[in-house]
Amino acid sequence: MTRTLVAETQQDTVVKKSLFRVHAAPIAHEAEALAFFERVRVPDATHNCWAWRIGGRYRSFDDGEPGGTAGRPILQAIDSQEFDRVAVIVVRWFGGIKLGAGGLVRAYGGAAASCLKQGEAVEIVPMQRLGFHASFSLLPIVQARLAEWEATQESCCFDETGATLSLDIPLSRSEAVQAVLQDLLRGGPVRVLDDDEQDLPGEQDNPVR
């Protein structure tokens, strides 16, 4: 079961006098993740390390810690708890005691995992977007059935004969809803629309500063 956070959450962890402050938030786009990091990062902290995942896309950043000891453990904490559409930043203030590579991995990963565990989560329901044109007479009939279909109206663009609609439908119900729409539209086309953003494979670590 893939999950995301309901709201932002924060937690502090102290490891050998170093303070690790974790902020985690639900996100929909990479730009939203980067804006979140910029908002909560602390410029005068020792390190601001982060990771985010949106489907098949993910990135991590070590911010000066030895390569692979901060960003990747944060990402692993996200994945191990089956989170998606989540961004996590761990702000560290060095306490004077070096942790070593293994200690850093445990500290960053453990702090991130603990923060995510305390946050309220909700299951992500796979959705599919359908597009079609409905006449003015059919439009209220379609819109009246949105709750029954567990669908949300993403857009509605009017023209001289009706409106072009796009609906987000739970993937498990999409086939049945398409059949109903085909009947209502008397064979009019119902298209499955592609996502605006395509998943990109692989991790892209920012270079360590």
C-alpha positions in Angstrom: 0.0 0.0 0.0 1.6 3.2 -1.2 1.0 6.2 1.1 1.6 9.9 1.4 1.5 12.3 4.3 -1.7 14.3 5.1 0.2 17.3 6.3 3.7 18.5 7.1 5.4 17.0 10.2 8.5 17.7 12.1 10.7 15.9 14.7 14.0 16.5 16.5 16.5 13.7 17.2 19.8 14.1 19.0 22.7 11.7 18.2 26.0 12.2 20.1 25.3 15.9 20.6 24.4 16.5 17.0 20.8 17.8 16.5 18.9 16.3 13.5 15.8 18.3 12.8 13.5 16.6 10.2 10.8 18.2 8.2 8.6 16.1 6.0 5.7 17.1 3.7 3.4 15.8 1.0 4.2 17.1 -2.5 2.8 16.8 -6.0 5.7 18.1 -8.2 9.4 18.5 -8.0 9.1 22.3 -7.9 6.9 21.9 -4.8 9.6 19.8 -3.1 12.3 22.3 -3.9 10.2 25.2 -2.6 9.5 23.2 0.6 13.2 22.6 1.1 14.0 26.3 0.5 11.4 27.4 3.0 12.4 25.1 5.9 16.2 24.8 5.4 18.5 26.6 7.9 21.3 28.4 6.1 23.6 28.6 9.1 23.1 24.9 10.1 26.0 22.5 9.4 24.1 20.5 6.7 20.7 20.6 5.0 20.3 17.1 3.5 17.2 16.0 1.7 15.4 13.5 -0.6 12.0 13.3 -2.4 10.1 10.7 -4.3 7.2 11.1 -6.8 6.4 7.8 -8.4 9.5 6.7 -10.4 11.2 10.0 -10.0 13.4 10.7 -7.0 16.4 12.8 -5.9 18.7 13.0 -2.9 21.2 15.6 -1.7 24.1 15.1 0.8 24.9 18.8 1.2 28.6 18.2 2.1 28.2 15.0 4.1 30.3 12.1 2.7 28.6 10.8 -0.5 25.8 8.4 0.2 25.6 8.9 3.9 22.7 11.4 4.1 20.5 11.9 1.1 20.2 8.2 0.2 19.4 7.0 3.7 16.6 9.6 3.8 15.3 8.3 0.5 15.5 4.7 1.8 13.5 5.8 4.8 10.8 7.1 2.5 10.8 3.9 0.4 11.0 1.4 3.3 7.7 2.8 4.7 6.1 2.8 1.2 5.7 6.5 1.0 5.3 8.4 -2.3 4.8 12.0 -3.2 6.8 13.0 -0.1 9.8 15.3 0.5 12.0 15.0 3.6 14.8 17.3 4.7 17.1 16.7 7.7 18.8 19.8 9.1 21.9 18.9 11.1 23.8 21.0 13.7 27.2 19.3 14.4 27.7 18.6 18.1 31.4 18.1 18.0 31.5 14.3 17.9 32.1 12.7 14.5 29.8 9.8 13.7 31.6 8.1 10.9 30.0 6.9 7.6 28.0 4.2 9.2 26.9 6.5 12.1 25.8 9.1 9.6 23.7 6.6 7.6 22.0 5.4 10.7 21.4 8.9 12.1 20.0 10.4 8.9 18.0 7.4 8.0 16.7 6.8 11.5 15.7 10.4 12.1 13.8 10.5 8.7 12.1 7.2 9.4 11.0 8.2 12.9 9.6 11.5 11.6 7.6 9.8 8.8 6.3 7.2 11.3 4.8 9.9 13.5 3.1 11.7 10.6 -0.5 11.1 9.6 -0.6 9.1 6.4 -3.2 8.3 3.8 -3.3 5.6 1.1 -2.7 6.8 -2.5 -5.4 5.6 -4.8 -4.2 5.1 -8.4 -6.1 7.5 -10.7 -6.7 7.7 -14.4 -7.8 10.9 -16.3 -10.5 10.7 -18.8 -11.4 13.4 -21.4 -14.6 13.8 -23.4 -17.1 16.3 -24.8 -20.6 16.5 -23.4 -23.5 18.5 -24.7 -25.2 21.1 -22.4 -28.1 18.6 -21.8 -25.7 15.9 -20.7 -23.3 18.0 -18.6 -25.5 18.1 -15.4 -26.1 14.4 -15.7 -22.4 13.6 -15.8 -21.6 16.0 -13.0 -24.3 14.6 -10.8 -22.7 11.1 -11.0 -19.2 12.3 -10.0 -19.7 11.3 -6.3 -21.0 7.9 -7.3 -17.9 7.3 -9.5 -15.6 8.7 -6.7 -14.4 11.1 -9.5 -13.2 14.7 -9.4 -13.6 17.2 -12.2 -10.2 18.4 -13.2 -11.3 20.8 -15.9 -14.4 22.0 -17.8 -14.0 24.1 -21.0 -17.2 25.4 -22.5 -17.9 25.9 -26.2 -21.0 26.7 -28.3 -22.4 23.1 -28.0 -21.4 22.0 -24.5 -18.1 21.4 -22.6 -14.9 19.4 -22.8 -14.4 17.7 -19.5 -11.5 15.9 -17.9 -12.2 13.7 -14.9 -9.9 11.9 -12.5 -11.3 8.4 -11.8 -10.0 5.7 -9.5 -8.2 3.3 -11.8 -10.2 0.4 -10.5 -13.4 2.1 -11.6 -12.2 3.6 -14.9 -13.3 0.8 -17.2 -16.8 0.8 -15.8 -17.1 4.6 -15.9 -15.9 4.6 -19.5 -18.6 2.2 -20.5 -21.3 4.4 -18.8 -19.9 7.5 -20.5 -19.9 5.8 -23.9 -23.6 5.0 -23.4 -24.4 8.5 -22.2 -22.5 10.1 -25.1 -24.0 7.6 -27.6 -20.7 6.4 -28.8 -18.9 9.8 -28.5 -15.2 9.4 -27.9 -13.8 9.0 -24.3 -10.0 9.3 -24.2 -7.6 8.2 -21.5 -5.3 11.3 -21.0 -1.6 11.0 -20.3 -0.1 12.6 -17.2 1.3 16.1 -17.7 4.6 14.9 -16.2 6.3 11.8 -17.3 8.3 9.7 -14.8 12.0 9.7 -15.3 14.0 6.6 -14.3 16.8 6.6 -11.8 18.2 8.7 -9.0 20.0 12.0 -9.7 22.2 13.0 -6.8 23.1 16.7 -6.7 26.9 17.1 -6.6 28.3 17.5 -3.1 29.4 21.0 -2.4 
